[in-house]
């Protein structure tokens, strides 16, 4: 996968920007197909799929691994056991291979009978891992709305700069979480905003100008990543741990409470870095940093 990112430079759409107010309280159970209580009662272990989407998986591998581990840690505190993608993906690939695949060898079309066989093999593989559901995370480019220098999308707010006299839409990236039971039925489909793909500079004596985010910096801020995970989990996000609660209580200045919790969660999180042979050092392959 290549980096599929297009930065918005023009095309302000006032109607979209004004359609809903900034700072609206997130609906914690929006996107839930079953109640959190029912989910906890029926699903005990979750298989994590590899993070997919619009970013190059190899280029950002350590940062995507950070995200997966943070998701797993939040689910663990919420009462779920998890199986990492490093075990889940090989198990599913082996199941598909043993089932013979689902495509016709000559036409390349999906054959219904083969699809049934492959899906059955995948369910058996998930059962062997003990999982009652799979969580497929993905990072996608989305459209966000902004007003008075603040963007709002997928349950978060994010400062863009640019002064207070401008409104419109621009592009950002979000973390999408899709939780399905082993039969493929959707249980949760939600997203949490990560970061903007542009910032605004100026705007006091002249119109603000867009400045594109550097690709090597994407997913590089731990607080933004943690904020996206907590927002995307919604009602499944666990309450702050005592350590995080103490961190939040130490803050004396007025800050965004969602961002402050995310910052404290990121500071308390213990990331296990990949092995050296898996990390292939590049300038933008460092793990997320604090703010």
C-alpha positions as CSV (number, residue, x, y, z in Angstrom):
1,X,0.0,0.0,0.0
2,X,1.3,3.4,-0.9
3,X,0.5,6.6,1.0
4,X,-2.9,7.6,-0.3
5,X,-3.1,11.1,1.0
6,X,-4.4,14.2,-0.8
7,X,-4.2,17.5,1.0
8,X,-7.0,19.9,0.6
9,X,-5.9,23.4,-0.5
10,X,-9.2,25.0,-1.5
11,X,-13.0,24.4,-1.7
12,X,-14.3,25.8,1.5
13,X,-17.8,24.5,2.1
14,X,-19.7,26.7,4.6
15,X,-22.8,24.6,4.7
16,X,-21.0,21.6,5.9
17,X,-19.0,23.6,8.4
18,X,-22.2,25.0,10.0
19,X,-24.2,21.8,9.8
20,X,-23.4,20.8,13.4
21,X,-21.8,22.7,16.3
22,X,-18.2,22.2,17.3
23,X,-17.7,20.5,20.6
24,X,-20.9,18.4,20.6
25,X,-20.7,15.7,23.2
26,X,-19.8,12.3,21.7
27,X,-22.5,9.6,21.7
28,X,-20.6,6.9,23.5
29,X,-22.8,4.1,22.1
30,X,-23.1,5.5,18.6
31,X,-22.0,2.8,16.2
32,X,-22.7,0.0,18.6
33,X,-24.9,-2.8,17.1
34,X,-25.3,-4.4,20.5
35,X,-25.1,-2.9,24.0
36,X,-21.7,-2.8,25.8
37,X,-23.2,-5.0,28.5
38,X,-24.3,-7.6,26.0
39,X,-20.9,-7.4,24.3
40,X,-19.0,-8.0,27.5
41,X,-21.3,-10.9,28.4
42,X,-20.8,-12.7,25.1
43,X,-17.3,-11.9,24.0
44,X,-14.4,-12.7,26.2
45,X,-11.4,-12.8,23.8
46,X,-10.8,-10.6,20.7
47,X,-8.6,-11.4,17.8
48,X,-6.8,-8.3,16.5
49,X,-6.3,-7.9,12.7
50,X,-3.4,-6.0,11.2
51,X,-4.1,-2.3,10.9
52,X,-5.0,-1.5,7.3
53,X,-6.2,1.6,5.4
54,X,-4.6,4.5,3.6
55,X,-1.1,4.6,5.1
56,X,1.9,2.5,3.9
57,X,2.0,-0.4,6.4
58,X,5.7,-0.9,6.1
59,X,6.7,2.7,6.3
60,X,4.7,3.3,9.5
61,X,5.1,-0.2,11.0
62,X,6.4,0.7,14.5
63,X,3.8,3.4,14.9
64,X,1.0,1.0,13.8
65,X,2.4,-1.5,16.2
66,X,2.2,1.1,18.9
67,X,-1.4,1.7,18.1
68,X,-2.2,-2.0,18.1
69,X,-0.6,-2.4,21.5
70,X,-2.4,0.6,22.9
71,X,-5.7,-0.8,21.6
72,X,-4.9,-4.1,23.2
73,X,-4.0,-2.5,26.6
74,X,-7.3,-0.5,26.6
75,X,-9.3,-3.7,25.8
76,X,-7.5,-5.6,28.5
77,X,-8.4,-2.9,31.1
78,X,-12.0,-3.1,29.8
79,X,-12.0,-6.9,30.6
80,X,-11.2,-8.5,27.3
81,X,-8.4,-10.9,26.5
82,X,-6.7,-10.2,23.1
83,X,-4.7,-12.1,20.5
84,X,-2.2,-10.0,18.5
85,X,-2.2,-9.7,14.8
86,X,1.2,-11.4,14.7
87,X,-0.7,-14.6,15.6
88,X,-4.1,-13.9,14.0
89,X,-2.9,-13.1,10.4
90,X,-0.7,-16.2,10.0
91,X,-3.5,-18.4,11.3
92,X,-6.1,-16.9,8.9
93,X,-3.7,-17.1,6.0
94,X,-3.0,-20.8,6.7
95,X,-6.7,-21.5,7.0
96,X,-7.4,-19.8,3.6
97,X,-4.5,-21.7,1.9
98,X,-5.7,-25.1,3.3
99,X,-9.2,-24.3,2.1
100,X,-7.8,-23.7,-1.4
101,X,-8.7,-20.0,-1.7
102,X,-12.0,-18.6,-2.9
103,X,-11.1,-17.5,-6.5
104,X,-11.4,-19.4,-9.7
105,X,-8.0,-20.2,-11.0
106,X,-8.8,-19.2,-14.6
107,X,-11.3,-16.2,-14.3
108,X,-10.1,-14.8,-10.9
109,X,-13.7,-14.5,-9.8
110,X,-14.9,-15.4,-6.3
111,X,-16.6,-18.7,-6.4
112,X,-19.6,-19.0,-3.9
113,X,-18.8,-22.5,-2.9
114,X,-15.1,-21.7,-2.3
115,X,-16.0,-18.6,-0.3
116,X,-18.1,-20.7,2.0
117,X,-15.3,-23.2,2.5
118,X,-12.7,-20.4,3.2
119,X,-15.0,-18.6,5.6
120,X,-15.6,-21.9,7.5
121,X,-11.9,-22.5,7.7
122,X,-11.3,-18.9,9.0
123,X,-14.0,-19.4,11.7
124,X,-12.3,-22.7,12.7
125,X,-8.9,-20.8,13.0
126,X,-10.5,-18.1,15.2
127,X,-12.1,-20.8,17.3
128,X,-8.7,-22.5,17.8
129,X,-7.4,-19.1,19.0
130,X,-10.3,-18.9,21.4
131,X,-11.7,-15.6,20.0
132,X,-15.3,-14.6,20.0
133,X,-14.8,-11.6,17.8
134,X,-12.3,-9.9,15.5
135,X,-11.3,-6.3,15.6
136,X,-10.2,-4.8,12.3
137,X,-8.5,-1.4,12.8
138,X,-7.9,0.9,9.8
139,X,-6.6,4.4,9.2
140,X,-8.5,6.4,6.6
141,X,-8.4,9.9,5.1
142,X,-11.6,11.6,6.0
143,X,-13.2,15.1,5.7
144,X,-13.3,17.2,8.8
145,X,-15.1,20.5,9.5
146,X,-13.3,23.5,11.1
147,X,-14.4,26.8,12.5
148,X,-12.5,29.6,14.4
149,X,-9.2,27.7,14.1
150,X,-10.6,24.4,15.6
151,X,-11.4,21.3,13.7
152,X,-14.0,18.8,14.9
153,X,-14.5,15.2,13.6
154,X,-15.0,11.7,14.8
155,X,-15.5,12.6,18.5
156,X,-12.4,14.9,18.9
157,X,-11.5,18.5,18.5
158,X,-8.1,19.7,17.2
159,X,-6.5,23.1,16.9
160,X,-5.6,24.2,13.4
161,X,-4.6,27.8,13.9
162,X,-5.6,30.5,11.4
163,X,-7.6,32.9,13.5
164,X,-11.3,33.0,14.3
165,X,-12.8,34.5,11.2
166,X,-12.8,31.4,9.0
167,X,-14.9,28.2,8.5
168,X,-14.8,25.3,6.1
169,X,-13.7,21.7,5.6
170,X,-10.4,20.0,5.1
171,X,-8.8,16.6,5.3
172,X,-7.6,14.5,8.3
173,X,-6.9,10.9,9.2
174,X,-9.1,8.8,11.6
175,X,-8.8,5.4,13.2
176,X,-11.7,3.2,12.3
177,X,-12.5,0.2,14.4
178,X,-14.8,-2.6,13.1
179,X,-15.6,-5.4,15.6
180,X,-17.4,-8.5,14.3
181,X,-18.3,-11.8,15.8
182,X,-16.9,-15.0,14.3
183,X,-19.9,-15.3,12.0
184,X,-19.1,-11.9,10.5
185,X,-21.9,-9.9,12.1
186,X,-21.0,-6.3,12.9
187,X,-20.9,-5.5,16.6
188,X,-19.2,-2.1,16.6
189,X,-18.3,0.3,13.7
190,X,-16.8,3.5,15.0
191,X,-14.0,6.0,14.3
192,X,-11.8,8.3,16.4
193,X,-10.1,11.3,14.9
194,X,-6.2,11.3,14.9
195,X,-4.8,14.4,13.3
196,X,-5.3,17.0,10.5
197,X,-3.4,16.7,7.3
198,X,-3.0,20.5,7.2
199,X,-2.5,23.4,9.5
200,X,-3.4,27.1,9.0
201,X,-0.9,29.9,9.5
202,X,-1.6,33.6,9.5
203,X,-5.1,34.9,9.4
204,X,-4.8,38.1,11.5
205,X,-3.8,40.7,8.9
206,X,-4.1,38.4,5.9
207,X,-5.9,35.3,4.9
208,X,-4.5,32.1,6.5
209,X,-2.5,29.7,4.4
210,X,-2.6,25.9,4.4
211,X,0.5,24.1,5.2
212,X,0.6,20.3,4.6
213,X,1.6,18.0,7.3
214,X,4.9,16.2,6.7
215,X,4.2,12.6,5.9
216,X,7.1,11.5,8.1
217,X,5.3,13.0,11.1
218,X,2.0,11.2,10.7
219,X,1.1,9.0,13.7
220,X,4.1,10.5,15.4
221,X,2.3,12.1,18.4
222,X,1.4,9.6,21.2
223,X,-1.3,11.8,22.7
224,X,-3.2,12.1,19.4
225,X,-3.0,8.4,18.8
226,X,-4.2,7.6,22.3
227,X,-7.0,10.1,21.9
228,X,-8.2,8.4,18.7
229,X,-8.3,5.0,20.3
230,X,-10.3,6.2,23.3
231,X,-12.7,8.1,21.1
232,X,-13.2,5.1,18.7
233,X,-13.8,2.6,21.6
234,X,-16.5,4.9,22.9
235,X,-18.5,3.1,25.7
236,X,-15.9,0.3,25.7
237,X,-13.1,2.5,26.7
238,X,-12.2,1.7,30.3
239,X,-12.2,4.3,33.1
240,X,-8.8,5.9,33.8
241,X,-6.5,3.7,35.9
242,X,-5.5,5.1,39.3
243,X,-2.1,6.2,37.8
244,X,-3.8,8.0,35.0
245,X,-6.4,9.6,37.4
246,X,-3.5,10.9,39.5
247,X,-1.9,12.3,36.4
248,X,-5.1,14.1,35.4
249,X,-5.5,15.5,38.9
250,X,-2.0,17.1,38.8
251,X,-3.0,19.3,35.9
252,X,-3.7,22.8,37.2
253,X,-4.3,24.8,33.9
254,X,-7.5,24.6,31.9
255,X,-7.1,22.1,29.1
256,X,-9.2,19.9,26.9
257,X,-10.1,17.0,29.3
258,X,-10.2,14.5,26.5
259,X,-6.7,15.5,25.3
260,X,-5.4,15.6,28.9
261,X,-6.6,12.1,29.6
262,X,-5.1,10.9,26.3
263,X,-1.8,12.5,27.3
264,X,-1.8,10.8,30.7
265,X,-2.8,7.4,29.1
266,X,0.1,7.7,26.6
267,X,2.6,8.5,29.3
268,X,1.4,5.5,31.4
269,X,1.5,3.1,28.5
270,X,4.5,0.7,28.2
271,X,5.2,0.1,24.5
272,X,7.1,-3.0,23.6
273,X,9.3,-2.1,20.5
274,X,9.7,-4.5,17.6
275,X,12.8,-6.5,17.2
276,X,15.7,-4.8,15.4
277,X,15.4,-7.0,12.4
278,X,11.8,-6.0,12.0
279,X,12.3,-2.3,12.4
280,X,14.3,-1.4,9.3
281,X,15.4,2.0,10.6
282,X,14.1,5.0,8.6
283,X,13.7,8.6,9.7
284,X,9.9,8.3,10.0
285,X,9.8,4.8,11.6
286,X,10.3,6.0,15.2
287,X,7.6,5.2,17.7
288,X,5.1,8.0,18.7
289,X,6.4,10.7,20.9
290,X,4.8,12.8,23.6
291,X,3.8,16.4,23.1
